[in-house]
């Protein structure tokens, strides 16, 4: 759970609304898990291979959320 919290904090810090908003909602205990998963999948689709620090985090977060 701590690892997932750390990943969500990184997504929030990215400032990219696609993932920062649902990640912040998750941190606040107000997130719909399915909405969060969809947002992370979309982020991975749009940016998952651009070479930024977040690329590997999308897949890691999905693995933790879907476990």
C-alpha positions in Angstrom: 0.0 0.0 0.0 2.9 2.4 0.7 4.3 1.8 -2.7 1.0 2.6 -4.3 0.7 5.7 -2.2 4.2 6.8 -3.4 3.2 6.2 -7.1 0.0 8.2 -6.7 2.0 11.1 -5.1 4.3 11.0 -8.2 1.2 11.1 -10.5 -0.2 14.1 -8.6 3.2 15.9 -8.8 3.2 15.4 -12.6 0.6 18.1 -12.9 -1.0 16.2 -15.8 -4.7 16.4 -15.1 -5.4 13.0 -16.8 -3.6 11.2 -13.9 -3.1 13.9 -11.3 -6.7 14.5 -10.5 -7.8 10.8 -10.0 -4.5 10.1 -8.2 -5.3 13.0 -5.8 -8.8 11.7 -5.3 -7.4 8.3 -4.4 -5.0 9.8 -1.9 -8.0 11.7 -0.4 -10.0 8.4 -0.2 -12.5 9.7 -2.7 -11.5 7.8 -5.8 -13.4 5.3 -7.9 -10.9 2.5 -8.4 -12.1 1.8 -11.9 -11.8 5.5 -12.9 -8.3 5.6 -11.6 -7.3 2.4 -13.5 -8.8 3.8 -16.7 -6.9 7.1 -16.2 -3.6 5.2 -15.7 -4.3 3.0 -18.7 -5.0 6.1 -20.9 -1.8 7.8 -19.6 0.2 4.7 -20.4 -1.3 4.6 -23.9 -0.7 8.3 -24.6 2.7 8.6 -22.9 3.9 5.2 -21.7 6.9 5.1 -24.0 8.0 8.7 -24.2 11.0 8.1 -22.0 9.9 10.1 -19.0 10.3 8.9 -15.4 6.6 8.1 -15.2 6.6 5.5 -18.1 7.5 2.4 -15.9 5.3 3.7 -13.1 2.0 3.3 -15.0 2.5 -0.4 -15.4 3.6 -0.8 -11.8 0.6 1.1 -10.5 -1.8 -1.0 -12.7 -0.3 -4.2 -11.4 -0.8 -3.1 -7.8 -4.3 -1.8 -8.3 -5.4 -4.9 -10.2 -3.9 -7.4 -7.8 
